[in-house]
Amino acid sequence: MGPEVIVPISGMVMVLGICLGIPLVRSYTRRVESKPRDVLPSGELITRLDRIEQAIEAMATEVERIAEGQRFTTKLLSEGRSNAPAVLAAPQPATAAPAMQPDGTVLSEAARRS
């Protein structure tokens, strides 16, 4: 069997494969595409989706509470800063320096009394 026989035989097999293969592929694709894909969700899936929805709503509520607390804290801090210059301008009474030992340690109130 030389190349003069193999080439025509392989050509005939190829033509036969194309003639039979195209209709087979078309029928298979039609059958796959004709299957209904609109399957209604099961009861378990519906309950699961409801739980997910409730969890998301709870998280949204908590995030809103956190944001409200942050806004309140920011408001308090900004009010404190607006009052800060008036506090700084008022003179503070001078306090005596704490009594210290020669090595630099500060004496407690009880040690100073004795």
C-alpha positions in Angstrom: 0.0 0.0 0.0 1.7 3.1 -1.2 0.8 6.7 -1.2 -1.1 6.3 -4.4 -3.7 4.3 -2.5 -3.7 6.0 0.9 -4.4 9.5 -0.4 -7.6 8.6 -2.3 -8.9 6.4 0.6 -8.2 9.1 3.2 -10.0 11.7 0.9 -13.1 9.5 0.6 -13.1 9.0 4.4 -12.9 12.7 4.9 -15.8 13.4 2.5 -17.9 10.7 4.2 -17.0 12.2 7.6 -18.1 15.7 6.5 -21.3 14.4 4.9 -22.3 12.5 8.0 -20.8 14.8 10.6 -22.5 18.1 9.7 -26.1 16.7 10.1 -25.1 14.9 13.3 -23.6 18.1 14.8 -26.7 20.1 13.7 -29.1 17.7 15.3 -27.1 17.6 18.5 -27.0 21.4 18.8 -30.8 21.7 18.1 -31.5 19.2 20.8 -29.3 21.0 23.3 -30.7 24.4 22.5 -34.3 23.2 22.6 -34.1 22.1 26.3 -36.1 24.4 28.5 -33.8 26.6 30.6 -36.5 28.5 32.5 -36.6 26.2 35.5 -38.4 27.7 38.5 -36.4 27.9 41.7 -37.1 25.3 44.3 -38.4 25.9 47.8 -35.0 25.5 49.3 -33.5 28.0 47.0 -36.2 30.6 47.8 -35.7 30.2 51.5 -31.9 30.6 51.0 -32.4 33.7 49.0 -34.7 35.1 51.7 -32.1 34.5 54.3 -29.4 36.2 52.2 -31.7 39.2 51.7 -32.4 39.5 55.4 -28.7 39.3 56.2 -27.9 42.1 53.7 -30.6 44.3 55.2 -29.2 43.7 58.7 -25.7 44.6 57.5 -27.1 47.8 55.8 -28.8 48.8 59.1 -25.6 48.2 61.1 -23.5 50.2 58.6 -26.0 53.1 58.8 -25.7 53.0 62.6 -21.9 53.1 62.4 -22.0 56.0 59.9 -24.4 57.9 62.2 -22.0 57.4 65.2 -19.1 58.6 63.1 -21.0 61.7 62.1 -21.9 62.4 65.7 -18.2 61.9 66.8 -17.0 64.2 64.0 -19.5 66.9 65.1 -18.4 66.7 68.7 -14.7 66.9 67.7 -15.4 69.9 65.4 -17.3 71.7 68.1 -14.4 71.0 70.6 -11.9 72.5 68.1 -14.0 75.6 67.6 -14.1 76.2 71.4 -10.4 75.4 71.8 -9.0 78.9 70.9 -11.1 80.5 73.7 -9.8 77.9 76.2 -6.2 78.5 75.1 -6.6 82.3 75.4 -7.7 82.1 79.1 -4.7 82.3 81.5 -4.1 79.2 83.5 -3.1 79.5 87.2 0.6 78.7 87.8 1.2 75.4 89.6 4.2 74.7 91.7 6.7 72.2 90.4 6.6 68.9 92.1 9.3 68.2 94.7 12.1 66.1 93.3 14.9 64.1 94.8 18.5 64.8 93.6 18.3 61.7 91.2 15.3 63.2 89.4 12.5 61.1 90.8 9.3 62.9 91.9 8.3 62.6 95.5 4.8 61.5 96.3 2.5 63.6 98.3 3.0 61.4 101.4 6.8 61.7 101.1 6.6 65.5 100.8 4.6 65.7 104.0 7.2 63.8 106.0 
